[in-house]
């Protein structure tokens, strides 16, 4: 099978005159193949366990650059914002979506830690879910919920 036609920037393939987003041409071939294998495994799983498979498909497509493409100059900044806002969302979920009685926020210390991680590693970790109890929120020193 021959390679499909690509746009000059390499971001799209052209099939029957229609553009389709392609994998990021900057991904090394070995890593690209591992990501494609994960994508195919996740797609097969959609038939039997869609709830768990769909996030895997999404993650593989993002990793391949097929969704959510950002220029390299913007990735770190957006990754840091994602880490911060995902932590806030976890706190909101833990508070049973009550956004009126409490202000959920990321502390200055946590923002600094996220920014430092992004500078050092080039990546930011998104937040782990918070257990829906007040003690889980209260014991989280880096991200806080405070009454208005």
N, C-alpha and C positions, 0 to 999 in steps of 0.2 A: 504494500500500500504506500503510495507516495505522500509526501508531506503536503498539507493543505497550504494554499496561498496565505501569506501574512501581510498585514498592513506594514508600511515603512517603519513604524515605531515598534513593531513586534508585539503589540498588546492585543491584537485581534487576529483571528483566522477568518478567511472568507470562504464560505461554502454556498454554492449556488447563488452567488451575488449577495449573500447576507453575512454581516459581520457577527462573529461570536467572540466573546472575551476569551483570550488564550492564557495559558500559564505565564507567569512572570519569566521573561527570557533571562533574567539575572540569577535564577535559582540553579545551583549546580545540578548536573544530570542525576547523580546518585540520590541526592535529597529529593529532587523532583519525582523520581521513580517511587521512593518511599511514600511520599505524599499521595501520589496517584494510587498506589496500592491501598492506602488507608481510605481514600475516597471511594474506591470500588468496593471495599469491604463494608463500609458504612452504607453505601447505596444498596447492597444486597440485604443488609440488615433491616432496611426500611420496610420491607415486605412483612417481617415478623415482629419487629419492635420499633415502630416509627418514633415513639416518644424519646427513646434513647439514641436512635440512629440519626435523626434530623440535626441535632446539634453537632454530631460528628461530621456529617456531610458539610454543614456550614463552616466548621472550623477548618476542614481540609481545603475547601474552596478558597477560604480567605488566605490560608497558608500558601496555596498555589498562586495566589494573586488573581484568581478568577472573580472574586467579589471583594468589595471594599478596598479597591486599590488606592493607595496613597503614594504620592511622590516620597522618595527617601527623606527629603528635607522636612517632611511633616509627620513622619511616623512616630518619632519619639514624643513629640508634643501631644499628639492624639492618643497615644498609648498611655501617657501619664493622666490625661483627662479621663480616659476610660477607667483606669484603676481607681481614681478618686470617685467618680460618679457611680461606679459599680458598688463601691463600699457604701455610699449613701443609700443606694437602692436596697442593699441588704439590710441596712438599719430600718428603712421604711417598711420592708416586708416583715421584719421581726416585730415591728410595732403595729402589725396588722393594718398597715396602710394608713395609720393615723398621722396625717401631716399637719393637722391644725393645732394640736395641743403641744407638740414638741418640734423643735427645729433640729433636724439632723444635719450634721456638718462634718467635714474633715478638718481636723485640727492643723494648726500651722506646723507642728512637729511631724505629723504624718505626711503633709504636703512636701516638706523638706526631704523626708525619707524616700518618698516616691520619686521626687525629682533627682535625688542622689542616685537611686537605683537605675533610673533611666540614663543618666550621664555615664555611669560606670559600665552597665551591662548593655545599654541600648534598648532595654525592654522594661516594661512595668508589669508587675503581677496584678491581676484583678483580684478582688476581694473574695474570700471564702464566705459562704452564707453564714448568717448569724442565727443562732438558736432563738426561737421566739419567746424569750424570757427577759425580764428586766435585768437580771443578774448578768446575762451575756452581754447586754449593751453596756451596763455599768462597768464591767470588768475590761472593756476594750479601751485602753488608754489613748490609742492613736486616733480613733474616730469617735466622735461624741454625739450624744443626743442631749440637747439642753432645752429646758422649758423656756418659752418666749417671755 
